[in-house]
Amino acid sequence: MNYQIAVDREGRTWVILGIGNTLKVHRLSGTAPVAVMALAELVDMYGPLILAPTHSAVADEFASIIDTVDLVASDPETASVEQIRIVASVLRGILNCPTSETASDR
């Protein structure tokens, strides 16, 4: 499982986990009313976050996602359907959009 460690403005430590198409956080240290929540909720309640340096395996995987995002943004005609799906799922997790709602439903 991939993860990133972050610290909120009050000094609590959180681990950021990608679960399915969403990004969740789990409190590692400090006190807060909720131990597990969506990343967007954490940023709204306690943000901004400071991300801790990652070990190389996780850093390489984040770099891979960034490369995919760059490709889709700069040259979408050459991006594969899978690359576009990855970018969309990362954005959905960040924005905390429901997965069942389509653009035509909005």
C-alpha angles and dihedrals in degrees: 000000000000121000144168127207119225137177121214126218091268094053100257115144119227134181115221113215131186106223114179106309096338137079115227132181130215121197113241100176139006128036129286133153091248126044097191128034144137116287091240090056091051092051091048093049104034108007153167099071130208112215118219120226111272129223114257098261093056092040090053091052092049089049089052091053091047090052090051092049090049091051094048092046098044102035110013093165090069097043118106123235088250092054091050090048090053092051091047093050092050091050092046089054093048094046093040093226117169110255095219095060116088128199090256090056093059 
